[in-house]
């Protein structure tokens, strides 16, 4: 039987190319490959002698925005409503983090730090030296780590539905409040019922899809289950080991006011912890998946923040 999600992939690739990006795989190190969606202008069509694509103009000629996805979907599925709205003014890069969307690694490190290190190595190989990072949920934790480790690369951040680090106390409190026994039960559903439960807590308005579509989504989007389970284990840090970095970047916390997973109060508290360089903005009638539930409002707020940043120097 045809998978209704998988059959859409060729159409999505074509639509994304029309929106301004196409896919390219970068070898980060031996055994580690990361997939990126890059601006069309940086990709050369294969010649007759080679079937592979190469970057022709690796240094983007517009300010760079990097969109980092969350745990329940790869890059394009997460940011499909924002990409086309950004590509006219910005060079948009959408990575698939390791063990999502074809990105793989034989390195046993499953920490957000390793994800951030690989992401930066990949971006540098693609000619990106400065960028604004937009991180959602799990991607927000990777973005925070990226900004901490590479402050010269990350000039500003927009974070949605995420936290600095998943401490054991936050993990326990969040899961208990949602009625789940573990992160894997919440974020790695293995049944239609489990996926419906995840969508129920992630959205403000309850969405209806036929069970067949839920089943097909599970098959396509929840592969590499062993490695993703290890990624969830690698997220948890002890309360006593948590240190709040002194970020020099501007940080904008863009939140769904009805987020049940990481509530608006958490964003307000994080603003206080991060200091005067941080702003917070809530979007009404939206939950954790704020960028999907209210894409036009979210994109408008994102573009307003990006426009408020000082002009950056061309990539060197």
C-alpha positions in Angstrom: 0.0 0.0 0.0 1.3 3.5 -0.9 2.5 5.6 2.0 0.6 8.9 1.7 3.4 10.9 3.4 6.3 9.3 1.4 4.5 9.8 -1.9 4.5 13.6 -1.3 8.3 13.8 -1.0 8.9 14.5 -4.8 6.3 17.3 -4.7 7.8 18.8 -1.6 11.3 18.8 -3.1 9.9 20.6 -6.2 7.9 23.1 -4.1 10.9 23.9 -1.9 13.0 24.5 -5.0 10.4 26.9 -6.1 10.5 28.5 -2.7 14.3 28.9 -3.0 16.0 25.9 -1.4 17.2 22.5 -2.4 18.8 19.6 -0.6 22.6 18.9 -0.3 24.5 16.4 1.9 27.7 17.5 3.7 30.3 15.1 5.1 31.0 16.6 8.5 33.7 14.0 9.4 34.2 10.4 8.3 31.1 8.5 9.3 29.0 11.6 9.8 26.8 13.1 7.1 24.4 16.0 7.6 21.7 16.9 5.1 21.0 20.6 4.5 18.5 22.6 2.4 20.5 25.4 0.8 19.7 28.5 -1.2 19.3 27.5 -4.9 22.0 30.0 -6.0 24.7 28.0 -4.1 24.0 24.7 -5.9 25.5 23.8 -9.2 23.6 21.4 -11.5 25.5 18.1 -12.1 27.6 18.0 -15.3 27.6 15.1 -17.7 30.6 13.5 -16.0 29.3 13.8 -12.5 26.0 12.9 -10.9 26.7 14.8 -7.7 25.9 18.4 -6.9 28.5 20.9 -5.6 28.3 24.4 -4.2 29.3 27.0 -6.8 29.0 30.2 -4.7 29.5 28.9 -1.2 29.4 32.3 0.4 25.8 33.5 0.5 25.2 37.1 -0.6 22.3 37.8 1.8 22.0 37.7 5.6 21.9 34.0 6.7 19.0 32.5 8.7 19.4 28.9 9.9 16.1 27.1 10.8 16.6 24.2 13.3 13.7 21.7 13.7 12.3 19.9 16.7 12.1 16.3 17.6 8.9 15.1 15.9 9.8 16.1 12.3 12.7 16.9 10.0 13.6 20.3 8.8 11.3 20.9 5.8 8.3 19.4 7.6 8.9 21.8 10.5 9.6 25.0 8.6 7.6 24.6 5.4 5.4 27.7 6.0 8.4 30.0 6.8 10.9 29.2 4.1 9.3 30.8 1.2 8.5 34.0 3.1 12.2 34.4 4.1 14.1 33.6 0.9 13.7 36.9 -0.8 15.6 38.8 1.8 17.6 36.1 3.5 19.8 33.1 2.6 17.9 30.3 4.3 19.6 27.1 5.5 17.6 24.3 6.9 19.6 21.4 8.4 18.3 18.0 9.3 19.9 17.2 12.6 21.7 13.8 13.1 19.3 10.9 12.8 16.6 13.0 11.1 16.0 13.3 7.3 18.9 11.2 6.2 21.5 12.7 8.5 23.6 10.0 10.1 26.6 9.4 12.3 28.6 6.5 13.7 29.9 8.7 16.5 28.3 7.6 19.8 27.9 11.1 21.1 24.2 12.0 21.4 24.4 15.3 23.1 23.0 18.7 21.9 26.6 19.9 22.0 27.7 17.3 19.3 24.7 18.3 17.2 25.7 21.9 17.5 29.3 21.2 16.6 28.3 19.2 13.6 25.9 21.9 12.4 28.6 24.6 12.7 31.1 22.4 10.8 28.6 21.8 8.1 27.7 25.5 7.8 31.3 26.5 7.6 31.9 24.0 4.8 29.0 25.7 3.0 30.7 29.1 3.4 28.5 30.4 6.3 30.4 32.3 9.0 27.7 34.5 10.5 24.0 33.7 10.9 20.8 34.2 12.9 19.6 30.9 14.3 15.9 30.1 14.7 15.4 27.0 16.9 12.2 25.2 17.8 11.9 22.8 20.8 14.8 20.3 20.6 16.3 22.6 17.9 16.2 25.4 20.4 18.4 23.5 22.8 20.8 22.9 19.9 20.6 26.6 19.0 21.4 27.7 22.6 24.5 25.4 22.6 25.6 26.6 19.2 25.4 30.3 20.4 27.3 29.4 23.6 30.1 27.6 21.8 30.3 29.8 18.7 29.4 33.4 19.7 31.3 34.8 16.7 29.1 32.8 14.3 25.6 33.3 15.9 24.7 37.0 15.8 21.1 36.5 17.2 18.6 33.9 18.1 14.9 33.3 17.9 13.7 30.5 20.2 10.3 28.9 20.2 9.0 26.3 22.7 12.4 25.4 24.1 14.6 25.8 27.1 18.3 26.3 27.8 18.8 22.7 29.0 16.6 19.8 29.9 17.4 19.4 33.6 16.1 16.3 35.5 13.7 18.4 37.5 12.2 20.2 34.4 11.9 16.8 32.6 10.1 15.2 35.6 7.8 18.2 36.2 6.9 18.5 32.5 6.2 14.8 31.9 4.2 14.5 35.1 2.1 17.5 34.1 1.4 16.1 30.7 0.6 12.6 32.0 3.5 10.8 30.3 6.0 8.5 32.1 9.0 9.2 29.9 10.3 11.4 27.1 10.3 8.5 24.8 6.6 7.8 25.5 5.9 11.4 24.5 8.3 12.1 21.7 8.8 8.7 20.1 5.3 7.3 19.7 5.0 3.8 18.2 1.3 3.7 17.6 -1.5 5.9 16.1 -2.8 6.4 19.6 0.6 7.6 20.8 1.0 10.0 17.9 -2.5 11.4 18.5 -1.5 12.0 22.2 1.6 13.9 21.1 -0.4 16.1 18.7 -3.0 16.7 21.4 -0.5 18.2 23.8 1.4 20.0 21.1 -1.4 22.0 19.6 -4.0 24.4 20.9 -6.7 23.5 18.4 -7.3 19.8 18.2 -6.5 18.6 14.7 -8.2 15.7 13.0 -6.5 13.4 10.5 -7.5 9.9 9.4 -5.7 7.0 11.2 -4.2 6.0 7.9 -2.3 9.4 7.7 -1.1 9.0 11.3 0.2 5.5 10.5 2.0 6.7 7.4 3.5 9.7 9.2 4.9 7.3 11.9 6.6 5.2 9.3 8.3 8.1 7.5 9.1 10.5 10.3 10.0 8.2 13.2 12.8 6.1 11.9 16.2 5.7 13.6 14.2 5.0 16.8 17.2 3.5 18.8 19.4 6.5 18.1 16.6 9.0 18.7 16.0 7.4 22.1 19.6 7.9 22.9 19.3 11.6 21.8 16.5 11.9 24.4 18.7 10.3 27.1 21.6 12.7 26.0 19.3 15.7 26.7 19.0 15.2 30.4 21.4 17.1 32.6 21.6 17.3 36.4 20.3 20.5 38.1 23.6 21.0 39.8 25.5 20.9 36.5 23.3 23.6 34.9 25.0 27.0 34.3 23.3 29.8 32.5 25.7 31.2 29.9 26.3 34.9 29.4 25.0 35.2 25.9 26.2 38.4 24.0 23.6 37.9 21.3 20.1 39.3 21.1 17.6 36.6 21.9 13.9 36.7 21.0 11.6 34.1 22.7 8.6 33.7 20.3 6.0 31.5 22.0 2.6 30.0 21.7 0.6 31.4 24.6 -1.1 28.1 25.0 2.0 25.9 24.9 1.3 22.9 27.2 4.8 21.4 27.0 6.9 24.5 27.8 4.5 27.0 29.1 4.5 30.8 28.6 5.5 31.3 32.3 8.7 29.3 31.5 9.5 31.7 28.7 9.0 34.7 31.0 11.2 33.2 33.6 13.9 32.4 31.0 13.8 36.1 29.9 14.6 37.1 33.4 17.4 34.6 33.6 19.0 35.6 30.3 18.9 39.3 31.0 18.4 42.6 29.1 19.4 41.3 25.6 16.3 39.0 25.7 12.8 39.8 24.6 9.7 37.6 24.8 6.6 37.7 22.6 3.5 35.5 22.8 1.2 34.4 20.0 -2.4 33.8 21.1 -4.5 30.8 20.2 -1.3 28.7 19.6 0.3 25.8 21.4 3.8 24.3 21.2 3.5 24.0 17.4 3.0 27.8 17.1 4.8 28.1 13.8 2.4 25.6 12.2 -0.8 26.5 14.0 -0.4 30.2 13.3 2.2 30.4 10.5 1.3 33.8 9.1 1.5 35.5 12.6 4.6 33.6 13.5 6.4 34.5 10.3 5.4 38.1 10.6 6.8 38.3 14.1 10.0 36.5 13.0 10.5 38.9 10.0 9.9 41.9 12.3 12.7 40.7 14.7 15.1 40.0 11.8 14.4 43.4 10.3 15.3 45.0 13.7 18.8 43.6 13.7 21.7 45.8 12.5 23.0 45.1 9.1 25.7 42.5 9.1 28.9 42.4 7.1 29.1 40.2 4.0 30.2 36.6 4.7 34.0 36.4 4.6 
